[in-house]
Amino acid sequence: MEQYKLFINGEFVDSASGKTFESLDPGTELPIAQVAQAGKADAEAAIAAAREAFNSGVWSGLTPAARMAKVQDFADQVSQQALRLAATECMDSGQILKLAGFAPLLGMGLLRNLALTAATKFPWHEEIPVSGNAFAPGREYIRREPIGVCVGIIPWNFPMTMAFWKLGPALIMGNCIVLKPATVTPLSALILAEAAKAAGIPDGVVNVIAGPGGELGQVLCTHPDVDKVAFTGSTEVGREIMRMASATVKKVTLELGGKSANIILDDADMDLAVEGACFGTFFHQGQICESGTRVLVSSKIYDQFLDKMKKRAEALRVGYQMDPTSHMGPLVSKEQLATVERYVKIGKEEGAELITGGKRVEVPGIKGGYYYAPTIFANVNNKMRIAQEEIFGPVVCVIKYDSDEEAVAIANDSIYGLGGGVFSSNTARAERVAAGVRTGSMWINNYHIFADFCPFGGYKQSGVGRELGVAGLHEYTLIKRVHVSAMADARSNMTFQLLSDYKKVDGFGYNCPTNVIAGHGCLPAISRAVTDLGCKRALILTDPGVRQAGLAQLAKDALAGFCVGIYDKIPADPDLESVDAATAVARELKADCIVSVGGGSVIDTAKAVCVTLKSGGKANDHLNFLVLTEPQTPHIAIPTTSGTGSEVTNVSVLTSKNAGRKLFIVDAKIMPNVAILDPRFTMTLPQSLTVTTAMDAMTHAIEAMTSTMSNPICDGMALQAIRMINKNLPLVVADGKNEKARLNMQIAATMAGWAFTVAQVGLAHGMAHTVGALHHVPHGAACGIVLPKVMRYNVDHAAEKLALVAHALDVAGANMTERDAAMAAADAIEALMKKTGHPMRLRDVGVPEENLAICAFHAITDTALIFNARGVSDPNDVLEVYKQAY
Ligand SMILES: NC(=O)c1ccc[n+]([C@@H]2O[C@H](COP(=O)([O-])OP(=O)(O)OC[C@H]3O[C@@H](n4cnc5c(N)ncnc54)[C@H](O)[C@@H]3O)[C@@H](O)[C@H]2O)c1
């Protein structure tokens, strides 16, 4: 009789206790090998060897390509042992020779396929192009790393295949493993250990120990040095393994029991379905977890189907597994035979109709052996125990149903969800049924089909995790996320400020890619801009007021043959639907470029249209911060107000009716490619709008300066914008046709836009967004009204910056303190507003006093407030400022 030893740390050794046990041939009940019986000490030795090997990096530290080379050697050594493996597996497990004969070949294929995938395609390292956290700039990536010491505990039905399934992925992904085969079928796993040693896989990387499941399982699943347990077996044991592994929070993958439904639809090819039902349940004596042990048959074909299935089952030859003519061999053990007999008795008692089988089979010339006839129960009710409990033998329940829906409901009425089949001549119908079944695998017009790249695993109590395929490889890795901060100094770190009194952020990124073309009569530059962008079909977006003023036509004429249309239905303060409507037109006209002619409303709509055109879907899908990774549809902006600076900013402000507020797309990728500042486009702007939009620009400049994100570049632009607005706004108000002053206002608005897009804004904007969304106060007017009040609110936190503003406004007296100068700046803003006829109070622009508190509650969560110089976290503070502005 052959002797087998344990394989620990690269050596074949006796067990510490010296104990051995015999492995029997289930077809003859005769012993075929004597095997060293591992106990607690051996399990601990195997774990220690695996731990040491893992920690040493001798395997985990190799590149995936280097590991692949070793795994290929392993596959070659399996090939050298193929015949011995097949014959031993056949005798040890009762698998018919036709089946066991293929196992080494399939295992070699799996090793090679998955090793190549791991070496060439697996995402070991992934850069994350956008982090989703706007406050922590830097590089983000993930590494996938081996888990460590893995335990594989495998069952007796497919001992060799299961050993490949556990050894292969664990090794390929850089782990070390302790493999424990089932007590009744230990031999093939121990031969694979020989192959691993012959292949030169380093000592300790692979360990195989045979012995009693309970005793060894207790050690393997609780030992703190084990990182993962991969188990295939019954749901009952799986629960226990999960419980044991929980104490040290091991990763677990469990591939457990099943009671899968094989659904025969009324349009199935009858012969194919009968073959599928028999193969699905009698193959390997029904000892397969995902067997289709509940055959659900349409009432329309039930009688005919049952008749044929019975005949087919009775034609199956049960015989010794090494006899090449046998279709079915013995059950694996005396215990399994007893289980099958017990369930057949239960089925009869439950009232199911036994139409064939239900008895042991004697094989001529052999004394003993655990042979059992293919057994069919008809008229089974799905509530019966034989339909709910896993039998793991050649016993099938046939269940009648009336409709596809009922079949799906019966299939799903189970604690399990591992496999299943549908037989139908209509693929679409079969796929609908397959989609409805809550299970891990469905085969259509086939059964028991596995493939190296197709994941296998269970729903419900059939398991956790997946084996095979890339999904299976992932189960043998852990994800490590690495953040490399772009701001490696406490003064530049925005998040650390939550714990500090210092609000200012010193670090900044300046990313303003818009090409600005400005000057009297610069509009003709547009046709060159279109061709530079590689575009041919420009759609003009505008609003009715701007079109009426003749400005869209001006742009159309300059675009000449590149213009495919004008869409002029954009409302003031656009909402998401406005964007979707404009996008629909752009899609219809196959526009490859958007030209926005208008104020912030039009330009912001156009930015969002460019995103939906490029990225698909609706505007609502894109209300995100910093998620775009590639350029959007090209956009040329021609501002017709001198307020928003939107032509150069990274934000699109859109009202969401659902959210009840203005929401944003924020992304450098939405900045227009080109901005054309031609004063002819603002000459027609009525005085009131000239003033309110100018105050929008003024607010951008002042809030950018006082923002916690302010920086010298933005300060420079903001101060110049403040000077230019202060000087030119009165000139424009005095004479709307003063082209020079108009141009200066446009340039100032653009500079203010640049300043705030880099530095952000603050409380005034949060408050203006709110009254804009809730009470339709034009953005510029709202900004102007609240700005001086917010400056005073911030005075002790931004005195130095506000004093600079006072200088730019020409109101900083020589002997003034910074604080006094800051207060003077606020006064000067109010004076400028009065002088130019800007509305002074919220009551004048339609905000009801009783709603101020609601506005304060909305405003407090506006993202602009994050950057306000003085912290704002109490709605009462905001309410107070609203009241002052009222
Ligand atoms: N994206 C950004 O950076 C940013 C910044 C601030 C504000 N915004 C948003 O911009 C919008 C406000 O934009 P806006 O203030 O420019 O006003 P607007 O675009 O809403 O235009 C206001 C009105 O002025 C008319 N108009 C514009 N130009 C004209 C002209 N030259 N002649 C005659 N009529 C003209 C329009 O027809 C419209 O009726 C708000 O929705 C606001 O939230 C965006």
The ligand as a Gaussian input file, in Angstrom:
#p B3LYP/6-31G(d) Opt

LIG

0 1
 N      -20.008000      80.488000     -13.680000
 C      -19.624000      81.490000     -12.984000
 O      -18.442000      81.691000     -12.760000
 C      -20.654000      82.422000     -12.453000
 C      -20.279000      83.463000     -11.627000
 C      -21.249000      84.303000     -11.164000
 C      -22.550000      84.127000     -11.508000
 N      -22.918000      83.075000     -12.296000
 C      -24.299000      82.889000     -12.694000
 O      -24.564000      83.743000     -13.796000
 C      -25.947000      84.093000     -13.810000
 C      -26.105000      85.564000     -13.941000
 O      -25.483000      86.019000     -15.092000
 P      -25.515000      87.538000     -15.509000
 O      -25.470000      88.344000     -14.326000
 O      -24.455000      87.733000     -16.509000
 O      -26.922000      87.736000     -16.150000
 P      -27.806000      86.889000     -17.161000
 O      -26.965000      86.108000     -18.045000
 O      -28.816000      86.146000     -16.365000
 O      -28.502000      88.000000     -18.012000
 C      -29.449000      88.844000     -17.422000
 C      -30.331000      89.507000     -18.465000
 O      -29.566000      90.429000     -19.198000
 C      -29.839000      90.345000     -20.577000
 N      -28.646000      90.737000     -21.290000
 C      -27.426000      90.217000     -21.131000
 N      -26.543000      90.860000     -21.913000
 C      -27.200000      91.819000     -22.579000
 C      -26.823000      92.829000     -23.505000
 N      -25.551000      92.998000     -23.867000
 N      -27.760000      93.624000     -23.990000
 C      -29.024000      93.494000     -23.597000
 N      -29.436000      92.582000     -22.700000
 C      -28.543000      91.764000     -22.205000
 C      -30.228000      88.932000     -20.778000
 O      -31.066000      88.797000     -21.894000
 C      -30.921000      88.588000     -19.474000
 O      -32.288000      88.836000     -19.599000
 C      -26.510000      83.559000     -12.539000
 O      -27.234000      82.400000     -12.795000
 C      -25.315000      83.271000     -11.683000
 O      -25.570000      82.237000     -10.752000
 C      -21.979000      82.274000     -12.780000

